[in-house]
């Protein structure tokens, strides 16, 4: 029997990597790099003073603050709901479980405009439930509540997808040991399971926040795009483009793009350190 060690795989030389890397850059340049660069070029056309003036306007500041608040609320609420859903789907076996897993991940596949339309047909003034709320003066659509509902719907699978794989791979020995010494299910979850979910919660929260920050399709339907009331930053950018204010639109777009870069940089660094 041959006991010789297997040959170590050789890394490609610098000369052989030039062509594939070059082709990748040729593809990425017009597809991603140049469009992103164009945002910053147009945003800075009027100089730093003009850029600050645009961002200091009441409309721009409201849109950015509103987007950040909605994204934060979405991340917190879906952090709780997504973790609970992941726990139930991971720890309990019941009929229809696989169908339910598909159902809760469906928002990823549904066009966001369809999501907005479905919420409007449910909660709107003539909706299935909204028609009973409207006479009471309760109308979630065309209000911040409607925007939050849309963002919760669209981003729900991100937290679930980040937490459930961690729960599936978690060693049940620690849970069984906690039950053996008399811990309740809630105590076991809080003291044993939850600390192991910190990584999944962090990455899921960042993904949820980032996606909520840039959500457009469902938001434009349920919000009415009302200035200083329900206008998020993406809707503000859209409105400014329609009005022909390119520098204004790109200034806010540059802020959103920078926030997205920072969030994904943190996520990548966290993932690398975890690995």
MOZI-V357308 format. One record per backbone hydrogen bond with DSSP energy under -0.5 kcal/mol. NH is the residue of the N-H (numbers start at 1). CO is the residue of the C=O. E is the energy in kcal/mol with one decimal. If there is no record, write none. Layout:
nh: {NH;NH}
co: {CO;CO}
e: {E;E}
This chain:
nh: {3;17;18;18;20;21;22;23;24;25;26;27;28;29;30;31;32;33;34;36;37;38;39;40;41;42;43;44;45;47;50;51;52;53;54;55;56;57;61;62;63;64;65;66;67;68;69;70;71;72;73;74;75;76;77;78;79;80;81;82;83;84;85;86;87;88;89;90;91;92;94;97;100;101;102;103;104;105;106;108;109;110;114;115;116;117;118;119;120;121;122;123;124;127;128;129;130;131;132;133;134;135;136;137;138;139;141;142;143;146;146;147;148;149;150;151;152;153;154;155;156;156;158;159;160;161;162;163;164;167;168;169;170;170;174;175;176;177;178;179;180;181;182;183;188;189;190;191;192;193;194;196;196;197;197;198;201;202;203;204;205;206;207;208;209;210;211;212;213;214;215;220;221;222;223;224;226;227;229;230;231;232;233;236;237;238;239;240;241;242;243;244;245;246;249;250;251;252;253;254;255;256;257;258;259;260;261;262;263;264;265;266;267;268;269;270;271;272;273;274;275}
co: {1;13;14;15;16;17;18;19;20;21;22;23;24;25;26;27;28;28;29;32;33;34;35;36;37;38;39;40;42;44;46;47;48;49;50;51;52;54;57;58;59;60;61;62;63;64;65;66;67;68;69;70;71;72;73;74;75;76;77;78;79;80;81;82;83;84;85;86;87;88;92;94;96;97;98;99;100;101;103;105;106;106;111;111;112;113;114;115;116;117;118;119;120;124;121;122;122;127;129;129;130;131;133;134;133;137;123;222;140;140;143;143;144;145;146;147;148;149;150;151;152;153;155;155;156;157;158;159;160;163;164;165;166;167;171;171;172;173;174;175;176;177;179;178;184;185;186;187;188;188;189;192;193;193;194;195;197;198;199;200;201;202;203;204;205;206;207;208;209;210;212;216;217;218;219;220;223;225;226;226;226;230;63;232;233;234;235;236;237;238;239;241;240;244;245;246;247;248;249;250;251;252;253;254;255;256;257;258;259;260;261;262;263;264;265;266;267;268;269;270;271}
e: {-0.6;-1.2;-0.7;-0.6;-0.6;-2.1;-2.4;-2.5;-2.0;-2.3;-2.2;-1.8;-2.7;-2.5;-0.8;-1.1;-2.9;-2.3;-3.2;-2.0;-2.2;-2.4;-1.3;-1.2;-2.2;-2.5;-2.1;-1.7;-1.0;-1.3;-0.5;-2.1;-2.6;-2.2;-2.4;-2.0;-1.3;-1.1;-2.5;-2.4;-2.4;-2.3;-2.6;-3.1;-2.1;-2.3;-2.5;-2.6;-2.6;-2.4;-2.7;-2.6;-2.3;-2.3;-2.7;-2.6;-1.3;-1.6;-2.8;-2.6;-1.2;-2.2;-2.6;-2.5;-2.3;-2.4;-2.6;-1.6;-2.6;-1.7;-0.5;-1.7;-2.2;-2.1;-2.0;-2.2;-2.5;-0.9;-1.2;-1.3;-1.6;-1.5;-0.7;-1.6;-2.3;-2.2;-2.6;-2.2;-2.1;-2.2;-0.9;-3.4;-1.8;-1.9;-2.1;-2.6;-2.1;-1.6;-1.3;-1.1;-2.5;-0.6;-1.0;-1.8;-2.2;-0.7;-0.5;-3.5;-0.8;-1.6;-0.7;-1.6;-2.4;-2.4;-2.2;-2.2;-2.6;-2.2;-2.4;-2.2;-0.9;-0.5;-1.4;-0.8;-1.4;-2.9;-1.2;-2.1;-2.5;-2.0;-2.6;-1.5;-0.7;-0.6;-0.8;-0.5;-2.6;-2.3;-2.0;-2.4;-2.0;-1.5;-1.4;-2.5;-2.5;-2.2;-2.7;-2.7;-2.1;-1.9;-3.4;-0.6;-0.8;-0.8;-1.2;-1.0;-3.0;-2.2;-2.4;-2.6;-2.3;-2.1;-2.3;-2.5;-2.6;-2.8;-2.4;-2.4;-2.2;-1.1;-1.0;-2.7;-0.7;-2.0;-2.2;-0.6;-0.5;-0.5;-1.9;-2.3;-1.1;-0.9;-0.9;-2.4;-2.5;-2.1;-2.5;-2.4;-2.2;-2.3;-1.6;-1.1;-2.5;-1.5;-2.4;-2.7;-1.9;-1.7;-2.2;-2.3;-1.4;-2.2;-2.7;-2.3;-2.4;-2.4;-2.4;-2.4;-2.4;-2.5;-2.3;-2.4;-2.2;-2.6;-2.5;-2.5;-2.4;-2.5;-2.4;-2.2;-2.2}
